[in-house]
Amino acid sequence: IYDKNTKKYSYSQDLYNISLSDVWGWVHGYPEVFMGKKPHGNGYTSGWTLLPKKVKDLTSLSFSTKYNVVNTSNGPLNFAAEWWIVKNPTNNYVSGDEIEFMIMFYKNNTGAAWNKIGSVTLPIKVDGVNKTETFEIFKNKGGWDFFTFIPSRNYNNEKIEIDLYQFLPSIKNNISYNIDEHYFMNWEIGSEYGSPSVNSSKFSWTLDEFDVKVNETSNTQTGTENNNSNNNNTGNNNSQN
């Protein structure tokens, strides 16, 4: 739900008797808000001009956000921000030398079930205070390279400000191809929930703030997709100024 008066997004669910349509799947769903164009399906927000942008043309790529997650059922759940780095911004598919990467700011009974490849300590601003945070780095090689960065603690109901550009060296050092000519595609934030061992999920979250700056230019164009299927990319796509 987008509230035009408060300019906040909210999501809530109380689901039971959940069964995966894909028996090999894991995540039940991933309700989220995003800016820009996804590299699969037709999900996009029109009129947002900051991305895509070539990696070599980036000098900074920062964002700020504040959200509040209430995990009533204490089930498997995360709240994360995610981005794609691809060769061709017009393609609707992802190939082996392209990248998905996620920062999992909040997690409960879930995590990155892949190979831990290291850690990195980076500056972050929390509620206006400059700090440093150590992120564990996980990598999964499937149809593309998937990097997950997990901080040392959960963040919830706090304003986070961070520059994504500083994560790029950790990615570049762990791939065999050059991404300078690749495109940084979009910005997503939301939750993934569920696992094969549970069949119910009750939680809610409110997204109070999110802003993206590319090379220090800010754009508040927003769009939403509410996707509660683990095997398709349909949903409602709206844009608000």
C-alpha positions as CSV (number, residue, x, y, z in Angstrom):
1,I,0.0,0.0,0.0
2,Y,1.3,3.5,-0.8
3,D,-0.2,6.3,1.3
4,K,-0.1,9.6,-0.7
5,N,-0.4,11.6,2.5
6,T,2.4,10.1,4.5
7,K,4.4,9.0,1.4
8,K,5.0,5.7,3.1
9,Y,4.7,2.1,1.8
10,S,3.3,-0.7,3.9
11,Y,2.8,-4.4,3.5
12,S,1.2,-7.0,5.7
13,Q,0.2,-10.7,5.3
14,D,-1.3,-13.5,7.3
15,L,-0.9,-16.6,5.2
16,Y,-1.4,-20.3,6.1
17,N,-1.5,-23.6,4.3
18,I,1.2,-22.4,2.0
19,S,2.5,-24.9,-0.6
20,L,5.3,-24.1,-3.1
21,S,4.2,-24.3,-6.8
22,D,7.9,-25.1,-7.5
23,V,8.8,-28.2,-5.5
24,W,12.4,-27.3,-5.8
25,G,11.8,-23.7,-4.7
26,W,12.6,-22.3,-1.3
27,V,11.3,-18.7,-0.9
28,H,7.5,-18.4,-0.8
29,G,7.4,-14.8,-2.0
30,Y,9.2,-11.4,-2.1
31,P,7.0,-8.4,-1.7
32,E,9.1,-5.3,-2.5
33,V,9.4,-1.8,-3.8
34,F,11.8,-1.0,-6.7
35,M,13.1,1.8,-8.8
36,G,14.3,1.3,-12.4
37,K,14.1,-1.8,-14.6
38,K,14.6,-5.4,-13.6
39,P,16.7,-7.6,-15.9
40,H,14.0,-10.2,-16.2
41,G,10.3,-9.9,-17.0
42,N,8.7,-6.6,-17.8
43,G,8.8,-4.9,-14.3
44,Y,9.9,-1.3,-14.6
45,T,9.2,2.2,-13.5
46,S,8.9,4.7,-16.2
47,G,10.4,8.2,-16.0
48,W,13.2,7.3,-13.7
49,T,16.4,8.4,-15.4
50,L,19.3,7.9,-12.9
51,L,19.7,4.2,-13.8
52,P,20.8,2.2,-15.7
53,K,24.3,3.6,-15.8
54,K,27.6,2.0,-16.8
55,V,29.7,0.9,-13.9
56,K,32.7,2.9,-15.3
57,D,30.7,6.1,-15.2
58,L,29.8,5.8,-11.5
59,T,31.6,7.8,-8.8
60,S,29.0,7.2,-6.1
61,L,25.8,5.2,-5.8
62,S,24.3,5.9,-2.4
63,F,20.9,5.4,-0.8
64,S,19.1,6.1,2.5
65,T,16.2,4.2,3.9
66,K,14.2,3.6,7.1
67,Y,11.8,0.7,7.6
68,N,10.2,-1.2,10.4
69,V,9.7,-5.0,10.3
70,V,7.3,-6.8,12.6
71,N,7.7,-10.6,12.3
72,T,4.6,-11.8,14.2
73,S,5.0,-15.5,13.4
74,N,8.8,-15.5,14.0
75,G,9.1,-17.3,10.7
76,P,11.9,-17.3,8.1
77,L,12.1,-13.7,6.9
78,N,14.6,-11.1,5.7
79,F,14.5,-7.5,4.7
80,A,17.0,-6.6,2.1
81,A,18.1,-4.2,-0.6
82,E,19.1,-5.7,-4.0
83,W,20.6,-4.6,-7.3
84,W,21.6,-6.1,-10.7
85,I,24.7,-5.4,-12.8
86,V,24.1,-6.6,-16.4
87,K,25.7,-6.3,-19.9
88,N,22.6,-5.1,-21.8
89,P,20.0,-3.0,-20.0
90,T,17.3,-3.9,-22.6
91,N,17.5,-7.7,-22.1
92,N,14.8,-9.5,-20.2
93,Y,17.2,-12.3,-19.0
94,V,20.4,-12.7,-17.0
95,S,23.5,-14.6,-18.2
96,G,26.5,-16.2,-16.5
97,D,28.7,-13.1,-16.5
98,E,26.2,-10.8,-14.9
99,I,25.6,-10.1,-11.2
100,E,22.9,-9.9,-8.6
101,F,23.9,-8.6,-5.2
102,M,22.0,-8.1,-2.0
103,I,22.5,-6.5,1.4
104,M,20.5,-8.4,4.0
105,F,19.9,-5.8,6.6
106,Y,17.5,-7.9,8.7
107,K,17.1,-11.6,8.9
108,N,15.3,-14.1,11.1
109,N,15.7,-17.9,10.8
110,T,17.3,-17.5,7.4
111,G,20.5,-16.5,5.8
112,A,22.8,-17.0,2.8
113,A,23.0,-20.7,2.2
114,W,26.1,-20.4,0.0
115,N,29.8,-20.2,0.2
116,K,31.3,-17.6,2.5
117,I,34.2,-16.0,0.6
118,G,35.3,-13.3,3.1
119,S,34.2,-10.1,4.8
120,V,34.6,-6.4,4.4
121,T,34.4,-3.4,6.8
122,L,32.8,-0.3,5.4
123,P,31.5,3.1,6.6
124,I,27.8,3.4,7.2
125,K,25.6,6.1,8.7
126,V,22.9,5.0,11.2
127,D,20.4,7.6,12.5
128,G,22.8,10.3,11.4
129,V,25.9,8.9,13.2
130,N,28.9,7.7,11.2
131,K,29.9,4.1,12.0
132,T,31.7,1.2,10.5
133,E,30.0,-2.2,9.8
134,T,31.6,-5.5,8.9
135,F,29.7,-7.5,6.3
136,E,30.2,-11.2,5.7
137,I,30.3,-11.9,1.9
138,F,28.6,-14.9,0.4
139,K,28.7,-16.0,-3.2
140,N,26.5,-18.4,-5.2
141,K,27.3,-19.3,-8.8
142,G,24.2,-20.4,-10.7
143,G,22.8,-18.9,-13.9
144,W,24.7,-15.8,-12.8
145,D,26.9,-14.6,-9.9
146,F,24.9,-13.8,-6.8
147,F,26.6,-11.9,-3.9
148,T,25.1,-11.5,-0.5
149,F,26.4,-9.1,2.1
150,I,25.3,-9.7,5.7
151,P,26.1,-7.2,8.5
152,S,27.1,-8.1,12.0
153,R,23.7,-7.3,13.4
154,N,20.1,-6.7,12.3
155,Y,19.0,-3.2,11.5
156,N,15.4,-2.3,12.1
157,N,13.5,1.0,12.6
158,E,16.8,2.9,12.0
159,K,17.7,5.3,9.2
160,I,20.5,3.7,7.2
161,E,22.7,5.7,4.7
162,I,25.3,3.8,2.7
163,D,27.2,4.1,-0.6
164,L,26.9,1.0,-2.7
165,Y,29.9,2.0,-4.8
166,Q,32.2,0.8,-1.9
167,F,30.9,-2.7,-2.4
168,L,32.1,-3.0,-5.9
169,P,35.8,-3.9,-5.1
170,S,34.6,-6.9,-3.1
171,I,32.6,-8.0,-6.2
172,K,35.3,-7.3,-8.8
173,N,37.9,-9.2,-6.8
174,N,35.7,-12.3,-6.9
175,I,34.8,-12.6,-10.5
176,S,36.8,-13.4,-13.6
177,Y,35.3,-10.8,-16.0
178,N,35.4,-7.1,-16.3
179,I,32.2,-5.2,-15.4
180,D,33.3,-1.7,-16.2
181,E,31.1,-1.7,-19.4
182,H,28.2,-3.4,-17.5
183,Y,25.2,-1.5,-16.4
184,F,24.0,-0.9,-12.9
185,M,20.3,-1.5,-13.4
186,N,18.0,-0.7,-10.5
187,W,17.3,-0.5,-6.8
188,E,15.0,-2.9,-4.9
189,I,14.1,-3.2,-1.2
190,G,11.7,-5.6,0.5
191,S,11.4,-9.0,2.1
192,E,11.8,-12.7,1.2
193,Y,9.9,-15.1,3.4
194,G,9.3,-18.8,3.9
195,S,11.0,-22.1,3.5
196,P,10.0,-25.7,2.6
197,S,9.7,-26.5,6.3
198,V,7.0,-24.0,7.2
199,N,3.5,-23.4,5.7
200,S,2.4,-20.2,7.4
201,S,3.7,-16.7,7.6
202,K,2.5,-13.5,9.4
203,F,4.5,-10.3,9.2
204,S,4.3,-6.7,8.2
205,W,6.6,-3.9,7.3
206,T,6.5,-0.2,6.7
207,L,8.9,1.6,4.4
208,D,9.1,5.1,5.8
209,E,11.8,6.5,3.6
210,F,14.0,5.6,0.6
211,D,16.1,7.8,-1.6
212,V,18.7,6.9,-4.2
213,K,21.6,9.2,-5.4
214,V,23.7,8.4,-8.4
215,N,26.8,10.5,-8.7
216,E,25.3,12.7,-6.0
217,T,22.1,13.4,-8.0
218,S,18.9,12.4,-6.2
219,N,15.7,11.2,-7.7
220,T,12.6,10.4,-5.7
221,Q,10.7,8.7,-8.6
222,T,9.2,5.6,-7.1
223,G,7.5,2.4,-8.3
224,T,6.1,-0.7,-6.7
225,E,5.8,-4.3,-7.5
226,N,4.1,-6.7,-5.0
227,N,5.3,-10.2,-6.0
228,N,4.0,-13.1,-4.0
229,S,5.0,-15.9,-6.4
230,N,8.3,-17.7,-6.5
231,N,8.0,-18.6,-10.2
232,N,6.8,-15.5,-12.0
233,N,7.4,-11.8,-12.2
234,T,3.9,-10.4,-12.5
235,G,2.5,-7.7,-10.2
236,N,1.3,-4.2,-10.0
237,N,3.7,-1.6,-11.3
238,N,2.9,2.0,-10.5
239,S,4.9,5.2,-10.5
240,Q,4.5,8.3,-8.3
241,N,6.3,11.6,-8.4
